Amino acid sequence: MHIRRGDFQFKDVKISAKDIYRNLHYPNGSSVIPRNSLVYISTDDPSGVCKDCYVNRISCDEYKSPKPVGCPEDTSWDVFKKAGWTLRFFHDYHNNGVVKDSNPNTHGMIESIVCSRAKIFAGTYFSTFTGYIHRLRGYHGLGESTYYHSTGRVFSTVSGTSMGHGFSREWRYGWVEEDGEPI
């Protein structure tokens, strides 16, 4: 998953793990990401505290409850753990030496490659980083198992119409025929 928080300008897609988990369900109620899955989270908030989250140039920490849109009430990743997911973040691999000596300028590129090859991927709507991952997944033939975790947008990536928001080109027809078959 790619979960964007921090100073992201699109407040309505900066949501809690609880909202993300609730959104990532099929109409029949089953979870898009099965229980006992290893879930890699590419995020600007790996500690789950929304340290650099701002709305209207004010830190989310300064708002009292109820917080405004863009400041999740619960910033932790606990709901994912309760769902039975094993969570991993970039620092888990960086601290264990796998990419310890890598140039920090390449970390985003490494994460985009990891996310692009996942069995299932869900990203943040309006994020160009998520959009790039969607495009790569489409080229790898994984576009049909790509979702947004943002409220009301979950299945936009597999709809029969173009997806994206104008400035990006993550359109399903870039990697599938009109009948849904891979190009």
C-alpha positions in Angstrom: 0.0 0.0 0.0 1.0 3.6 -0.5 -0.5 5.8 2.3 0.2 9.5 2.0 -0.2 11.8 5.0 2.1 14.6 6.0 1.7 17.9 4.2 -0.3 16.3 1.3 -2.6 19.0 -0.1 -5.6 16.8 -0.7 -7.1 16.5 2.8 -10.0 14.2 2.0 -7.7 11.3 1.1 -5.5 11.6 4.3 -7.5 9.1 6.3 -7.0 6.8 9.2 -6.1 3.1 8.9 -9.6 2.3 10.2 -11.1 4.1 7.2 -8.6 2.5 4.8 -9.4 -1.0 6.2 -13.2 -0.3 6.0 -12.8 0.9 2.4 -10.8 -2.1 1.2 -13.7 -4.5 1.0 -15.5 -6.0 -1.9 -19.3 -5.4 -2.1 -19.8 -9.0 -0.7 -17.9 -7.9 2.5 -14.7 -9.8 2.0 -11.4 -8.0 2.4 -9.4 -7.0 -0.7 -6.3 -7.9 1.3 -6.7 -11.3 3.0 -6.0 -12.0 6.7 -2.4 -13.2 7.4 -1.1 -11.2 4.5 2.3 -9.5 4.5 1.5 -5.9 3.8 4.3 -3.5 2.8 3.4 0.2 3.5 5.1 2.9 1.6 4.4 6.0 3.5 5.7 9.4 4.8 4.4 8.3 8.2 5.9 4.9 9.1 5.6 5.4 12.8 1.9 6.0 12.5 1.9 9.3 14.5 1.2 11.8 11.7 4.2 13.8 12.9 4.2 16.3 10.0 0.5 16.3 9.3 -0.9 19.8 8.7 -4.3 21.2 7.8 -4.5 24.9 7.0 -0.8 25.2 8.0 -1.6 24.1 11.5 -0.2 20.8 12.9 -2.9 18.2 13.4 -1.5 17.8 17.0 -2.8 21.3 17.8 -6.5 20.5 16.9 -8.8 19.2 19.5 -11.3 16.4 18.7 -13.1 16.3 16.4 -10.2 17.1 14.2 -10.8 18.6 10.7 -10.7 16.6 7.5 -7.1 15.6 6.8 -6.2 15.0 10.5 -7.1 11.4 11.3 -8.4 10.9 14.9 -6.4 7.7 15.2 -3.1 7.8 13.3 -1.8 4.4 14.3 -1.6 1.3 12.1 -3.2 -0.9 14.9 -6.4 -1.7 12.8 -4.2 -3.3 10.2 -2.5 -5.5 12.8 -5.9 -6.4 14.3 -7.0 -7.5 10.8 -4.2 -10.1 10.9 -1.8 -8.3 8.6 1.9 -8.4 9.1 3.2 -4.9 8.4 6.5 -3.9 6.9 8.0 -0.5 6.2 11.1 0.7 4.3 12.9 1.2 7.6 12.5 -2.5 8.4 14.7 -3.4 5.5 17.0 -0.4 5.8 17.7 -1.1 9.4 18.3 -4.8 8.8 20.9 -4.1 6.2 19.2 -5.1 3.0 19.3 -1.5 1.6 21.4 -0.1 4.4 24.0 1.6 2.2 21.6 2.7 -0.5 21.5 6.4 -1.5 18.5 8.0 0.2 17.6 9.6 -3.2 16.8 6.2 -4.5 14.4 5.1 -1.7 11.3 6.3 -3.4 12.3 4.5 -6.5 13.0 1.3 -4.6 9.5 1.5 -2.9 7.8 2.1 -6.3 9.3 -1.0 -7.7 8.4 -3.1 -4.6 4.8 -1.8 -4.7 4.6 -2.3 -8.5 5.2 -6.0 -8.1 2.9 -6.7 -5.2 0.1 -9.3 -5.6 -2.4 -6.6 -4.5 -1.8 -2.9 -4.3 -3.9 0.0 -2.9 -2.8 3.6 -3.0 -3.8 7.1 -2.3 -6.1 8.8 -4.8 -4.6 12.1 -6.1 -1.0 10.9 -5.4 1.3 11.0 -8.4 3.5 8.4 -6.7 0.5 6.0 -6.5 -0.3 6.9 -10.1 3.1 5.9 -11.2 2.9 2.6 -9.4 -0.6 2.0 -11.0 1.0 2.6 -14.4 3.9 0.2 -13.7 1.5 -2.5 -12.4 -0.6 -2.1 -15.6 2.5 -2.7 -17.7 3.4 -5.8 -15.6 -0.1 -7.2 -16.1 -1.1 -6.5 -12.5 -3.5 -3.6 -13.2 -6.6 -5.6 -12.4 -5.4 -6.1 -8.8 -4.8 -2.4 -8.1 -7.0 -0.3 -6.0 -7.3 3.1 -4.3 -7.9 2.9 -0.5 -9.5 6.4 -0.6 -13.2 6.7 0.3 -15.4 6.3 -2.8 -12.5 5.5 -5.1 -11.6 1.9 -4.2 -12.6 0.3 -7.5 -11.9 3.3 -9.8 -8.8 1.6 -11.2 -10.7 -1.3 -12.7 -13.7 0.6 -14.0 -14.4 0.6 -17.7 -13.7 4.3 -17.9 -10.4 6.2 -17.8 -9.0 6.7 -14.3 -6.9 9.5 -13.1 -7.5 13.1 -12.4 -6.4 15.0 -15.5 -2.7 15.6 -14.8 -1.9 11.9 -14.7 -2.2 9.2 -17.2 -3.0 6.1 -15.2 -5.7 5.0 -17.6 -6.7 1.4 -17.7 -6.7 1.5 -21.5 -3.0 1.9 -21.3 -2.6 -1.8 -20.6 -5.9 -3.5 -21.4 -8.2 -3.9 -24.4 -11.8 -2.6 -24.3 -12.9 -6.1 -23.2 -10.5 -6.1 -20.3 -7.9 -8.4 -21.8 -4.3 -7.5 -21.4 -2.7 -5.7 -24.5 
